Amino acid sequence: MLKDEYIVCRNRLREGGIPDAGFEAVCIIEHATGCGRAAQIAHGDRAVTDAEKAVIDHITEERLKRFPLQYLLGTRQFFGFDFAVGEGVLIPRDDTEVAVGLCLDYLKDKGGAKAVDLCAGSGAIAVALSKLTAAEVTAVELSDKAFYFLEKNIKDNGTAVKAIKGDVFTCHSGFADASLDLIVSNPPYIKRGELPGLQAEVLHEPKMALDGGESGLDFYRAITRDWSRKLKNGGALVFELGEEQADDVARMMTAQGFVNIRCENDIGGTQRAIIGTMLRK
């Protein structure tokens, strides 16, 4: 029965040291049976087929190996939209919604704006902006595996985002100067030396989406230096930030002519995103 499978799954996860074991058990059973939390409560006596039980057991086993739940379920919700995820693409985080919020504020009432999402990954930022604004959005991603999910999520969410496979360190040459209203990026920002100490689940995610170089600032430095001239006068640059990176990134932006620089905190009080507007004299 559903209720019995839930108890067994929850207890196995709990004994294996998985945080939020109850929530994850609900998600696993929903994935296997199609019964959401309410249905699991209302129809707890519903029989579980052998095929469904096999799926539950398999996902539970893999989760106990610290394989990310989102990869096992194949999906992650972001800003109310569903995104396909799997090995080779960074899992969208709630923290990234802070950067999207800054973009939405900037793009409000700007019809026909042109925006680019650099290091786009699954396309979470690009798709959300395309769904929620009138902007013409381009997404740039280098990884073959991530690009597969980027194109899939663009299509599955019914957007007109343009996907470009490119390296943000070099492909800026393909964009005209002063052609963009907004540049946004959630770049790799973990210090290289800190990667081995990351949570076990995070270590299953692609290193190239995490490794920000020795200082964690390589991508901020390159994007601010090489992409700023692609913005129109008054155009905006938005970054997601790692912890204690706000001051360094703000200095980089100031040096390139950005003004009205401000940060936005996440729910935990960490400076999680930054925005500045280009002012050319």
KEZATI-756736 format. One record per residue (C-alpha): residue in one letter; chain; x, y, z. Coordinates in Angstrom, 2 decimals. Layout:
<rec><code>A</code><unit>A</unit><px>X</px><py>Y</py><pz>Z</pz></rec>
...
END
This chain:
<rec><code>M</code><unit>A</unit><px>0.00</px><py>0.00</py><pz>0.00</pz></rec>
<rec><code>L</code><unit>A</unit><px>1.03</px><py>3.58</py><pz>-0.57</pz></rec>
<rec><code>K</code><unit>A</unit><px>1.24</px><py>4.39</py><pz>3.11</pz></rec>
<rec><code>D</code><unit>A</unit><px>3.43</px><py>1.37</py><pz>3.78</pz></rec>
<rec><code>E</code><unit>A</unit><px>5.78</px><py>2.19</py><pz>0.90</pz></rec>
<rec><code>Y</code><unit>A</unit><px>6.03</px><py>5.76</py><pz>2.18</pz></rec>
<rec><code>I</code><unit>A</unit><px>7.01</px><py>4.61</py><pz>5.67</pz></rec>
<rec><code>V</code><unit>A</unit><px>9.60</px><py>2.17</py><pz>4.36</pz></rec>
<rec><code>C</code><unit>A</unit><px>11.09</px><py>4.71</py><pz>1.96</pz></rec>
<rec><code>R</code><unit>A</unit><px>11.14</px><py>7.49</py><pz>4.56</pz></rec>
<rec><code>N</code><unit>A</unit><px>12.77</px><py>5.30</py><pz>7.18</pz></rec>
<rec><code>R</code><unit>A</unit><px>15.45</px><py>4.05</py><pz>4.80</pz></rec>
<rec><code>L</code><unit>A</unit><px>16.31</px><py>7.60</py><pz>3.79</pz></rec>
<rec><code>R</code><unit>A</unit><px>16.26</px><py>8.78</py><pz>7.40</pz></rec>
<rec><code>E</code><unit>A</unit><px>18.52</px><py>5.96</py><pz>8.52</pz></rec>
<rec><code>G</code><unit>A</unit><px>20.84</px><py>6.76</py><pz>5.62</pz></rec>
<rec><code>G</code><unit>A</unit><px>21.26</px><py>10.33</py><pz>6.86</pz></rec>
<rec><code>I</code><unit>A</unit><px>19.23</px><py>12.04</py><pz>4.13</pz></rec>
<rec><code>P</code><unit>A</unit><px>17.83</px><py>15.39</py><pz>5.31</pz></rec>
<rec><code>D</code><unit>A</unit><px>14.10</px><py>15.97</py><pz>4.75</pz></rec>
<rec><code>A</code><unit>A</unit><px>13.57</px><py>12.22</py><pz>4.40</pz></rec>
<rec><code>G</code><unit>A</unit><px>9.80</px><py>12.56</py><pz>4.66</pz></rec>
<rec><code>F</code><unit>A</unit><px>9.58</px><py>15.13</py><pz>1.89</pz></rec>
<rec><code>E</code><unit>A</unit><px>11.89</px><py>13.13</py><pz>-0.36</pz></rec>
<rec><code>A</code><unit>A</unit><px>9.89</px><py>9.95</py><pz>0.22</pz></rec>
<rec><code>V</code><unit>A</unit><px>6.73</px><py>11.75</py><pz>-0.91</pz></rec>
<rec><code>C</code><unit>A</unit><px>8.53</px><py>12.94</py><pz>-4.05</pz></rec>
<rec><code>I</code><unit>A</unit><px>9.87</px><py>9.49</py><pz>-4.87</pz></rec>
<rec><code>I</code><unit>A</unit><px>6.49</px><py>7.82</py><pz>-4.46</pz></rec>
<rec><code>E</code><unit>A</unit><px>4.80</px><py>10.51</py><pz>-6.52</pz></rec>
<rec><code>H</code><unit>A</unit><px>7.34</px><py>9.98</py><pz>-9.29</pz></rec>
<rec><code>A</code><unit>A</unit><px>6.76</px><py>6.21</py><pz>-9.26</pz></rec>
<rec><code>T</code><unit>A</unit><px>2.99</px><py>6.15</py><pz>-8.87</pz></rec>
<rec><code>G</code><unit>A</unit><px>1.70</px><py>9.53</py><pz>-10.04</pz></rec>
<rec><code>C</code><unit>A</unit><px>0.09</px><py>10.09</py><pz>-6.63</pz></rec>
<rec><code>G</code><unit>A</unit><px>0.97</px><py>13.44</py><pz>-5.10</pz></rec>
<rec><code>R</code><unit>A</unit><px>1.06</px><py>14.19</py><pz>-1.39</pz></rec>
<rec><code>A</code><unit>A</unit><px>-2.69</px><py>14.74</py><pz>-1.10</pz></rec>
<rec><code>A</code><unit>A</unit><px>-3.45</px><py>11.51</py><pz>-2.96</pz></rec>
<rec><code>Q</code><unit>A</unit><px>-0.98</px><py>9.58</py><pz>-0.82</pz></rec>
<rec><code>I</code><unit>A</unit><px>-2.85</px><py>10.75</py><pz>2.26</pz></rec>
<rec><code>A</code><unit>A</unit><px>-6.35</px><py>10.29</py><pz>0.87</pz></rec>
<rec><code>H</code><unit>A</unit><px>-5.65</px><py>6.94</py><pz>-0.80</pz></rec>
<rec><code>G</code><unit>A</unit><px>-3.03</px><py>5.46</py><pz>1.49</pz></rec>
<rec><code>D</code><unit>A</unit><px>-4.57</px><py>2.00</py><pz>1.10</pz></rec>
<rec><code>R</code><unit>A</unit><px>-4.05</px><py>2.02</py><pz>-2.69</pz></rec>
<rec><code>A</code><unit>A</unit><px>-2.06</px><py>-0.96</py><pz>-3.88</pz></rec>
<rec><code>V</code><unit>A</unit><px>1.44</px><py>-0.45</py><pz>-5.27</pz></rec>
<rec><code>T</code><unit>A</unit><px>2.30</px><py>-2.48</py><pz>-8.36</pz></rec>
<rec><code>D</code><unit>A</unit><px>5.51</px><py>-4.46</py><pz>-8.65</pz></rec>
<rec><code>A</code><unit>A</unit><px>6.73</px><py>-2.09</py><pz>-11.33</pz></rec>
<rec><code>E</code><unit>A</unit><px>6.06</px><py>0.94</py><pz>-9.12</pz></rec>
<rec><code>K</code><unit>A</unit><px>7.79</px><py>-0.69</py><pz>-6.17</pz></rec>
<rec><code>A</code><unit>A</unit><px>10.83</px><py>-1.44</py><pz>-8.33</pz></rec>
<rec><code>V</code><unit>A</unit><px>11.09</px><py>2.25</py><pz>-9.27</pz></rec>
<rec><code>I</code><unit>A</unit><px>10.73</px><py>3.33</py><pz>-5.64</pz></rec>
<rec><code>D</code><unit>A</unit><px>13.41</px><py>0.89</py><pz>-4.52</pz></rec>
<rec><code>H</code><unit>A</unit><px>15.81</px><py>1.88</py><pz>-7.29</pz></rec>
<rec><code>I</code><unit>A</unit><px>15.53</px><py>5.61</py><pz>-6.66</pz></rec>
<rec><code>T</code><unit>A</unit><px>15.85</px><py>5.10</py><pz>-2.92</pz></rec>
<rec><code>E</code><unit>A</unit><px>19.03</px><py>3.03</py><pz>-3.40</pz></rec>
<rec><code>E</code><unit>A</unit><px>20.57</px><py>5.69</py><pz>-5.64</pz></rec>
<rec><code>R</code><unit>A</unit><px>19.56</px><py>8.47</py><pz>-3.27</pz></rec>
<rec><code>L</code><unit>A</unit><px>21.31</px><py>6.67</py><pz>-0.42</pz></rec>
<rec><code>K</code><unit>A</unit><px>24.47</px><py>6.94</py><pz>-2.55</pz></rec>
<rec><code>R</code><unit>A</unit><px>23.92</px><py>10.71</py><pz>-2.42</pz></rec>
<rec><code>F</code><unit>A</unit><px>22.92</px><py>10.95</py><pz>-6.07</pz></rec>
<rec><code>P</code><unit>A</unit><px>20.88</px><py>14.19</py><pz>-6.35</pz></rec>
<rec><code>L</code><unit>A</unit><px>17.15</px><py>13.64</py><pz>-6.02</pz></rec>
<rec><code>Q</code><unit>A</unit><px>16.46</px><py>16.04</py><pz>-8.90</pz></rec>
<rec><code>Y</code><unit>A</unit><px>18.58</px><py>13.95</py><pz>-11.25</pz></rec>
<rec><code>L</code><unit>A</unit><px>16.76</px><py>10.81</py><pz>-10.17</pz></rec>
<rec><code>L</code><unit>A</unit><px>13.37</px><py>12.39</py><pz>-10.73</pz></rec>
<rec><code>G</code><unit>A</unit><px>14.54</px><py>14.09</py><pz>-13.92</pz></rec>
<rec><code>T</code><unit>A</unit><px>12.96</px><py>17.43</py><pz>-13.16</pz></rec>
<rec><code>R</code><unit>A</unit><px>13.27</px><py>20.56</py><pz>-11.03</pz></rec>
<rec><code>Q</code><unit>A</unit><px>10.81</px><py>23.41</py><pz>-10.68</pz></rec>
<rec><code>F</code><unit>A</unit><px>12.11</px><py>26.97</py><pz>-10.91</pz></rec>
<rec><code>F</code><unit>A</unit><px>10.00</px><py>30.14</py><pz>-10.76</pz></rec>
<rec><code>G</code><unit>A</unit><px>6.92</px><py>27.96</py><pz>-11.22</pz></rec>
<rec><code>F</code><unit>A</unit><px>8.16</px><py>26.30</py><pz>-14.41</pz></rec>
<rec><code>D</code><unit>A</unit><px>9.33</px><py>22.70</py><pz>-14.83</pz></rec>
<rec><code>F</code><unit>A</unit><px>12.87</px><py>22.05</py><pz>-16.04</pz></rec>
<rec><code>A</code><unit>A</unit><px>14.34</px><py>18.75</py><pz>-17.18</pz></rec>
<rec><code>V</code><unit>A</unit><px>17.64</px><py>18.02</py><pz>-15.43</pz></rec>
<rec><code>G</code><unit>A</unit><px>20.10</px><py>15.16</py><pz>-15.38</pz></rec>
<rec><code>E</code><unit>A</unit><px>23.77</px><py>14.35</py><pz>-15.21</pz></rec>
<rec><code>G</code><unit>A</unit><px>25.87</px><py>17.07</py><pz>-16.80</pz></rec>
<rec><code>V</code><unit>A</unit><px>23.72</px><py>20.09</py><pz>-15.99</pz></rec>
<rec><code>L</code><unit>A</unit><px>23.61</px><py>22.25</py><pz>-12.88</pz></rec>
<rec><code>I</code><unit>A</unit><px>20.39</px><py>21.84</py><pz>-10.90</pz></rec>
<rec><code>P</code><unit>A</unit><px>18.48</px><py>25.14</py><pz>-10.67</pz></rec>
<rec><code>R</code><unit>A</unit><px>18.46</px><py>26.57</py><pz>-7.13</pz></rec>
<rec><code>D</code><unit>A</unit><px>15.95</px><py>28.77</py><pz>-5.38</pz></rec>
<rec><code>D</code><unit>A</unit><px>18.79</px><py>31.25</py><pz>-4.71</pz></rec>
<rec><code>T</code><unit>A</unit><px>18.94</px><py>32.02</py><pz>-8.42</pz></rec>
<rec><code>E</code><unit>A</unit><px>15.43</px><py>33.44</py><pz>-8.25</pz></rec>
<rec><code>V</code><unit>A</unit><px>16.98</px><py>36.47</py><pz>-6.53</pz></rec>
<rec><code>A</code><unit>A</unit><px>18.93</px><py>37.32</py><pz>-9.69</pz></rec>
<rec><code>V</code><unit>A</unit><px>15.85</px><py>36.71</py><pz>-11.84</pz></rec>
<rec><code>G</code><unit>A</unit><px>13.91</px><py>39.10</py><pz>-9.62</pz></rec>
<rec><code>L</code><unit>A</unit><px>16.43</px><py>41.87</py><pz>-10.32</pz></rec>
<rec><code>C</code><unit>A</unit><px>16.09</px><py>41.18</py><pz>-14.05</pz></rec>
<rec><code>L</code><unit>A</unit><px>12.31</px><py>41.32</py><pz>-13.90</pz></rec>
<rec><code>D</code><unit>A</unit><px>12.41</px><py>44.67</py><pz>-12.10</pz></rec>
<rec><code>Y</code><unit>A</unit><px>14.77</px><py>46.06</py><pz>-14.72</pz></rec>
<rec><code>L</code><unit>A</unit><px>12.83</px><py>44.73</py><pz>-17.72</pz></rec>
<rec><code>K</code><unit>A</unit><px>9.45</px><py>45.87</py><pz>-16.44</pz></rec>
<rec><code>D</code><unit>A</unit><px>7.76</px><py>48.06</py><pz>-19.04</pz></rec>
<rec><code>K</code><unit>A</unit><px>10.69</px><py>47.62</py><pz>-21.45</pz></rec>
<rec><code>G</code><unit>A</unit><px>9.10</px><py>46.24</py><pz>-24.58</pz></rec>
<rec><code>G</code><unit>A</unit><px>11.40</px><py>44.68</py><pz>-27.16</pz></rec>
<rec><code>A</code><unit>A</unit><px>14.42</px><py>44.51</py><pz>-24.86</pz></rec>
<rec><code>K</code><unit>A</unit><px>17.27</px><py>42.19</py><pz>-25.83</pz></rec>
<rec><code>A</code><unit>A</unit><px>18.73</px><py>40.02</py><pz>-23.06</pz></rec>
<rec><code>V</code><unit>A</unit><px>21.43</px><py>37.38</py><pz>-22.93</pz></rec>
<rec><code>D</code><unit>A</unit><px>21.91</px><py>34.69</py><pz>-20.27</pz></rec>
<rec><code>L</code><unit>A</unit><px>25.55</px><py>33.61</py><pz>-20.03</pz></rec>
<rec><code>C</code><unit>A</unit><px>26.50</px><py>30.18</py><pz>-18.64</pz></rec>
<rec><code>A</code><unit>A</unit><px>22.84</px><py>29.32</py><pz>-19.15</pz></rec>
<rec><code>G</code><unit>A</unit><px>22.95</px><py>25.66</py><pz>-18.07</pz></rec>
<rec><code>S</code><unit>A</unit><px>19.44</px><py>24.21</py><pz>-17.99</pz></rec>
<rec><code>G</code><unit>A</unit><px>18.02</px><py>27.52</py><pz>-19.22</pz></rec>
<rec><code>A</code><unit>A</unit><px>16.26</px><py>28.31</py><pz>-15.94</pz></rec>
<rec><code>I</code><unit>A</unit><px>17.03</px><py>32.04</py><pz>-16.08</pz></rec>
<rec><code>A</code><unit>A</unit><px>16.54</px><py>32.44</py><pz>-19.82</pz></rec>
<rec><code>V</code><unit>A</unit><px>13.24</px><py>30.55</py><pz>-19.91</pz></rec>
<rec><code>A</code><unit>A</unit><px>11.87</px><py>32.39</py><pz>-16.87</pz></rec>
<rec><code>L</code><unit>A</unit><px>12.70</px><py>35.76</py><pz>-18.44</pz></rec>
<rec><code>S</code><unit>A</unit><px>11.15</px><py>34.73</py><pz>-21.74</pz></rec>
<rec><code>K</code><unit>A</unit><px>7.98</px><py>33.53</py><pz>-20.03</pz></rec>
<rec><code>L</code><unit>A</unit><px>7.62</px><py>36.52</py><pz>-17.72</pz></rec>
<rec><code>T</code><unit>A</unit><px>8.74</px><py>39.46</py><pz>-19.88</pz></rec>
<rec><code>A</code><unit>A</unit><px>8.51</px><py>40.68</py><pz>-23.45</pz></rec>
<rec><code>A</code><unit>A</unit><px>12.29</px><py>40.47</py><pz>-23.85</pz></rec>
<rec><code>E</code><unit>A</unit><px>14.03</px><py>38.74</py><pz>-26.74</pz></rec>
<rec><code>V</code><unit>A</unit><px>16.26</px><py>36.29</py><pz>-24.86</pz></rec>
<rec><code>T</code><unit>A</unit><px>19.43</px><py>34.50</py><pz>-25.97</pz></rec>
<rec><code>A</code><unit>A</unit><px>21.07</px><py>31.77</py><pz>-23.88</pz></rec>
<rec><code>V</code><unit>A</unit><px>24.77</px><py>30.89</py><pz>-24.17</pz></rec>
<rec><code>E</code><unit>A</unit><px>26.11</px><py>27.53</py><pz>-22.92</pz></rec>
<rec><code>L</code><unit>A</unit><px>29.33</px><py>25.63</py><pz>-23.69</pz></rec>
<rec><code>S</code><unit>A</unit><px>28.77</px><py>22.12</py><pz>-22.29</pz></rec>
<rec><code>D</code><unit>A</unit><px>27.32</px><py>19.55</py><pz>-24.71</pz></rec>
<rec><code>K</code><unit>A</unit><px>25.38</px><py>17.81</py><pz>-21.95</pz></rec>
<rec><code>A</code><unit>A</unit><px>23.98</px><py>21.03</py><pz>-20.52</pz></rec>
<rec><code>F</code><unit>A</unit><px>23.13</px><py>22.30</py><pz>-24.01</pz></rec>
<rec><code>Y</code><unit>A</unit><px>20.91</px><py>19.26</py><pz>-24.54</pz></rec>
<rec><code>F</code><unit>A</unit><px>18.86</px><py>20.21</py><pz>-21.47</pz></rec>
<rec><code>L</code><unit>A</unit><px>18.89</px><py>23.89</py><pz>-22.46</pz></rec>
<rec><code>E</code><unit>A</unit><px>17.32</px><py>23.16</py><pz>-25.84</pz></rec>
<rec><code>K</code><unit>A</unit><px>14.86</px><py>20.68</py><pz>-24.33</pz></rec>
<rec><code>N</code><unit>A</unit><px>13.69</px><py>23.13</py><pz>-21.67</pz></rec>
<rec><code>I</code><unit>A</unit><px>13.32</px><py>25.95</py><pz>-24.19</pz></rec>
<rec><code>K</code><unit>A</unit><px>11.08</px><py>23.71</py><pz>-26.29</pz></rec>
<rec><code>D</code><unit>A</unit><px>9.17</px><py>22.07</py><pz>-23.45</pz></rec>
<rec><code>N</code><unit>A</unit><px>8.31</px><py>25.46</py><pz>-21.93</pz></rec>
<rec><code>G</code><unit>A</unit><px>7.14</px><py>26.83</py><pz>-25.27</pz></rec>
<rec><code>T</code><unit>A</unit><px>9.53</px><py>29.78</py><pz>-25.43</pz></rec>
<rec><code>A</code><unit>A</unit><px>11.38</px><py>31.50</py><pz>-28.26</pz></rec>
<rec><code>V</code><unit>A</unit><px>14.71</px><py>31.65</py><pz>-26.44</pz></rec>
<rec><code>K</code><unit>A</unit><px>17.62</px><py>31.44</py><pz>-28.88</pz></rec>
<rec><code>A</code><unit>A</unit><px>20.25</px><py>28.93</py><pz>-27.74</pz></rec>
<rec><code>I</code><unit>A</unit><px>23.89</px><py>29.45</py><pz>-28.71</pz></rec>
<rec><code>K</code><unit>A</unit><px>26.59</px><py>26.90</py><pz>-27.99</pz></rec>
<rec><code>G</code><unit>A</unit><px>29.57</px><py>29.04</py><pz>-27.10</pz></rec>
<rec><code>D</code><unit>A</unit><px>32.31</px><py>29.90</py><pz>-24.64</pz></rec>
<rec><code>V</code><unit>A</unit><px>31.59</px><py>33.13</py><pz>-22.77</pz></rec>
<rec><code>F</code><unit>A</unit><px>35.33</px><py>33.85</py><pz>-22.71</pz></rec>
<rec><code>T</code><unit>A</unit><px>35.40</px><py>34.20</py><pz>-26.49</pz></rec>
<rec><code>C</code><unit>A</unit><px>31.94</px><py>34.33</py><pz>-28.07</pz></rec>
<rec><code>H</code><unit>A</unit><px>31.33</px><py>37.96</py><pz>-27.10</pz></rec>
<rec><code>S</code><unit>A</unit><px>32.92</px><py>38.77</py><pz>-30.48</pz></rec>
<rec><code>G</code><unit>A</unit><px>29.74</px><py>37.50</py><pz>-32.12</pz></rec>
<rec><code>F</code><unit>A</unit><px>27.58</px><py>40.14</py><pz>-30.44</pz></rec>
<rec><code>A</code><unit>A</unit><px>27.50</px><py>43.73</py><pz>-31.65</pz></rec>
<rec><code>D</code><unit>A</unit><px>28.61</px><py>46.48</py><pz>-29.30</pz></rec>
<rec><code>A</code><unit>A</unit><px>25.78</px><py>48.40</py><pz>-27.62</pz></rec>
<rec><code>S</code><unit>A</unit><px>23.21</px><py>45.84</py><pz>-28.81</pz></rec>
<rec><code>L</code><unit>A</unit><px>21.93</px><py>44.42</py><pz>-25.51</pz></rec>
<rec><code>D</code><unit>A</unit><px>19.65</px><py>45.80</py><pz>-22.82</pz></rec>
<rec><code>L</code><unit>A</unit><px>20.47</px><py>43.12</py><pz>-20.24</pz></rec>
<rec><code>I</code><unit>A</unit><px>23.22</px><py>40.62</py><pz>-19.52</pz></rec>
<rec><code>V</code><unit>A</unit><px>22.59</px><py>38.11</py><pz>-16.74</pz></rec>
<rec><code>S</code><unit>A</unit><px>24.74</px><py>35.25</py><pz>-15.52</pz></rec>
<rec><code>N</code><unit>A</unit><px>24.87</px><py>32.66</py><pz>-12.78</pz></rec>
<rec><code>P</code><unit>A</unit><px>28.50</px><py>31.78</py><pz>-13.47</pz></rec>
<rec><code>P</code><unit>A</unit><px>30.71</px><py>29.14</py><pz>-11.85</pz></rec>
<rec><code>Y</code><unit>A</unit><px>31.84</px><py>30.83</py><pz>-8.63</pz></rec>
<rec><code>I</code><unit>A</unit><px>33.18</px><py>28.20</py><pz>-6.23</pz></rec>
<rec><code>K</code><unit>A</unit><px>36.88</px><py>28.56</py><pz>-5.40</pz></rec>
<rec><code>R</code><unit>A</unit><px>38.75</px><py>25.65</py><pz>-6.94</pz></rec>
<rec><code>G</code><unit>A</unit><px>40.30</px><py>24.65</py><pz>-3.64</pz></rec>
<rec><code>E</code><unit>A</unit><px>36.87</px><py>24.38</py><pz>-2.02</pz></rec>
<rec><code>L</code><unit>A</unit><px>35.40</px><py>21.95</py><pz>-4.55</pz></rec>
<rec><code>P</code><unit>A</unit><px>36.48</px><py>18.73</py><pz>-2.77</pz></rec>
<rec><code>G</code><unit>A</unit><px>34.71</px><py>19.83</py><pz>0.41</pz></rec>
<rec><code>L</code><unit>A</unit><px>31.33</px><py>20.44</py><pz>-1.18</pz></rec>
<rec><code>Q</code><unit>A</unit><px>28.24</px><py>18.47</py><pz>-0.19</pz></rec>
<rec><code>A</code><unit>A</unit><px>28.29</px><py>14.93</py><pz>-1.59</pz></rec>
<rec><code>E</code><unit>A</unit><px>25.25</px><py>15.60</py><pz>-3.79</pz></rec>
<rec><code>V</code><unit>A</unit><px>26.85</px><py>18.71</py><pz>-5.32</pz></rec>
<rec><code>L</code><unit>A</unit><px>29.93</px><py>16.71</py><pz>-6.30</pz></rec>
<rec><code>H</code><unit>A</unit><px>27.71</px><py>14.78</py><pz>-8.73</pz></rec>
<rec><code>E</code><unit>A</unit><px>27.03</px><py>18.03</py><pz>-10.60</pz></rec>
<rec><code>P</code><unit>A</unit><px>29.33</px><py>19.16</py><pz>-13.43</pz></rec>
<rec><code>K</code><unit>A</unit><px>32.61</px><py>20.62</py><pz>-12.22</pz></rec>
<rec><code>M</code><unit>A</unit><px>32.69</px><py>23.11</py><pz>-15.08</pz></rec>
<rec><code>A</code><unit>A</unit><px>29.46</px><py>24.65</py><pz>-13.75</pz></rec>
<rec><code>L</code><unit>A</unit><px>30.99</px><py>25.09</py><pz>-10.28</pz></rec>
<rec><code>D</code><unit>A</unit><px>34.69</px><py>25.90</py><pz>-10.72</pz></rec>
<rec><code>G</code><unit>A</unit><px>35.24</px><py>29.65</py><pz>-10.68</pz></rec>
<rec><code>G</code><unit>A</unit><px>39.03</px><py>29.43</py><pz>-10.63</pz></rec>
<rec><code>E</code><unit>A</unit><px>41.41</px><py>29.87</py><pz>-7.71</pz></rec>
<rec><code>S</code><unit>A</unit><px>39.62</px><py>32.99</py><pz>-6.47</pz></rec>
<rec><code>G</code><unit>A</unit><px>36.13</px><py>32.00</py><pz>-7.59</pz></rec>
<rec><code>L</code><unit>A</unit><px>36.02</px><py>35.23</py><pz>-9.59</pz></rec>
<rec><code>D</code><unit>A</unit><px>37.31</px><py>34.21</py><pz>-13.03</pz></rec>
<rec><code>F</code><unit>A</unit><px>33.96</px><py>34.40</py><pz>-14.79</pz></rec>
<rec><code>Y</code><unit>A</unit><px>32.88</px><py>37.64</py><pz>-13.13</pz></rec>
<rec><code>R</code><unit>A</unit><px>36.14</px><py>39.24</py><pz>-14.22</pz></rec>
<rec><code>A</code><unit>A</unit><px>35.94</px><py>38.04</py><pz>-17.82</pz></rec>
<rec><code>I</code><unit>A</unit><px>32.25</px><py>38.81</py><pz>-18.32</pz></rec>
<rec><code>T</code><unit>A</unit><px>32.51</px><py>42.28</py><pz>-16.79</pz></rec>
<rec><code>R</code><unit>A</unit><px>35.59</px><py>43.07</py><pz>-18.87</pz></rec>
<rec><code>D</code><unit>A</unit><px>34.58</px><py>41.59</py><pz>-22.22</pz></rec>
<rec><code>W</code><unit>A</unit><px>30.80</px><py>41.83</py><pz>-22.31</pz></rec>
<rec><code>S</code><unit>A</unit><px>30.15</px><py>45.27</py><pz>-20.83</pz></rec>
<rec><code>R</code><unit>A</unit><px>30.61</px><py>47.03</py><pz>-24.16</pz></rec>
<rec><code>K</code><unit>A</unit><px>27.83</px><py>44.87</py><pz>-25.59</pz></rec>
<rec><code>L</code><unit>A</unit><px>25.35</px><py>46.74</py><pz>-23.42</pz></rec>
<rec><code>K</code><unit>A</unit><px>23.51</px><py>49.83</py><pz>-24.54</pz></rec>
<rec><code>N</code><unit>A</unit><px>23.96</px><py>52.97</py><pz>-22.49</pz></rec>
<rec><code>G</code><unit>A</unit><px>21.67</px><py>52.36</py><pz>-19.50</pz></rec>
<rec><code>G</code><unit>A</unit><px>21.77</px><py>48.61</py><pz>-20.04</pz></rec>
<rec><code>A</code><unit>A</unit><px>22.06</px><py>46.37</py><pz>-16.99</pz></rec>
<rec><code>L</code><unit>A</unit><px>24.41</px><py>43.61</py><pz>-15.85</pz></rec>
<rec><code>V</code><unit>A</unit><px>23.08</px><py>41.11</py><pz>-13.29</pz></rec>
<rec><code>F</code><unit>A</unit><px>25.08</px><py>38.36</py><pz>-11.56</pz></rec>
<rec><code>E</code><unit>A</unit><px>24.26</px><py>35.70</py><pz>-9.04</pz></rec>
<rec><code>L</code><unit>A</unit><px>26.90</px><py>35.87</py><pz>-6.31</pz></rec>
<rec><code>G</code><unit>A</unit><px>28.70</px><py>33.41</py><pz>-4.11</pz></rec>
<rec><code>E</code><unit>A</unit><px>29.17</px><py>34.22</py><pz>-0.44</pz></rec>
<rec><code>E</code><unit>A</unit><px>31.40</px><py>37.23</py><pz>0.29</pz></rec>
<rec><code>Q</code><unit>A</unit><px>31.88</px><py>38.04</py><pz>-3.40</pz></rec>
<rec><code>A</code><unit>A</unit><px>29.71</px><py>41.16</py><pz>-3.58</pz></rec>
<rec><code>D</code><unit>A</unit><px>32.45</px><py>43.71</py><pz>-2.85</pz></rec>
<rec><code>D</code><unit>A</unit><px>34.90</px><py>42.24</py><pz>-5.35</pz></rec>
<rec><code>V</code><unit>A</unit><px>32.30</px><py>42.04</py><pz>-8.12</pz></rec>
<rec><code>A</code><unit>A</unit><px>31.03</px><py>45.55</py><pz>-7.38</pz></rec>
<rec><code>R</code><unit>A</unit><px>34.58</px><py>46.90</py><pz>-7.78</pz></rec>
<rec><code>M</code><unit>A</unit><px>34.92</px><py>45.13</py><pz>-11.14</pz></rec>
<rec><code>M</code><unit>A</unit><px>31.65</px><py>46.63</py><pz>-12.31</pz></rec>
<rec><code>T</code><unit>A</unit><px>32.55</px><py>50.12</py><pz>-11.12</pz></rec>
<rec><code>A</code><unit>A</unit><px>35.85</px><py>49.95</py><pz>-13.01</pz></rec>
<rec><code>Q</code><unit>A</unit><px>33.94</px><py>49.21</py><pz>-16.23</pz></rec>
<rec><code>G</code><unit>A</unit><px>31.59</px><py>52.17</py><pz>-15.88</pz></rec>
<rec><code>F</code><unit>A</unit><px>28.60</px><py>50.67</py><pz>-14.10</pz></rec>
<rec><code>V</code><unit>A</unit><px>26.58</px><py>52.88</py><pz>-11.75</pz></rec>
<rec><code>N</code><unit>A</unit><px>23.62</px><py>52.40</py><pz>-9.40</pz></rec>
<rec><code>I</code><unit>A</unit><px>25.16</px><py>49.14</py><pz>-8.27</pz></rec>
<rec><code>R</code><unit>A</unit><px>23.16</px><py>47.33</py><pz>-5.62</pz></rec>
<rec><code>C</code><unit>A</unit><px>22.88</px><py>43.88</py><pz>-4.13</pz></rec>
<rec><code>E</code><unit>A</unit><px>19.87</px><py>41.79</py><pz>-3.20</pz></rec>
<rec><code>N</code><unit>A</unit><px>19.89</px><py>39.30</py><pz>-0.34</pz></rec>
<rec><code>D</code><unit>A</unit><px>18.56</px><py>35.77</py><pz>-0.37</pz></rec>
<rec><code>I</code><unit>A</unit><px>16.22</px><py>34.43</py><pz>2.29</pz></rec>
<rec><code>G</code><unit>A</unit><px>19.20</px><py>33.64</py><pz>4.52</pz></rec>
<rec><code>G</code><unit>A</unit><px>20.52</px><py>37.20</py><pz>4.41</pz></rec>
<rec><code>T</code><unit>A</unit><px>23.44</px><py>36.48</py><pz>2.05</pz></rec>
<rec><code>Q</code><unit>A</unit><px>24.14</px><py>38.99</py><pz>-0.71</pz></rec>
<rec><code>R</code><unit>A</unit><px>23.04</px><py>36.69</py><pz>-3.52</pz></rec>
<rec><code>A</code><unit>A</unit><px>22.69</px><py>38.91</py><pz>-6.60</pz></rec>
<rec><code>I</code><unit>A</unit><px>24.02</px><py>42.21</py><pz>-7.90</pz></rec>
<rec><code>I</code><unit>A</unit><px>22.87</px><py>44.66</py><pz>-10.58</pz></rec>
<rec><code>G</code><unit>A</unit><px>24.43</px><py>47.72</py><pz>-12.12</pz></rec>
<rec><code>T</code><unit>A</unit><px>23.61</px><py>49.91</py><pz>-15.13</pz></rec>
<rec><code>M</code><unit>A</unit><px>26.08</px><py>51.02</py><pz>-17.78</pz></rec>
<rec><code>L</code><unit>A</unit><px>26.84</px><py>54.74</py><pz>-17.98</pz></rec>
<rec><code>R</code><unit>A</unit><px>28.98</px><py>55.83</py><pz>-20.89</pz></rec>
<rec><code>K</code><unit>A</unit><px>30.30</px><py>59.40</py><pz>-20.81</pz></rec>
END
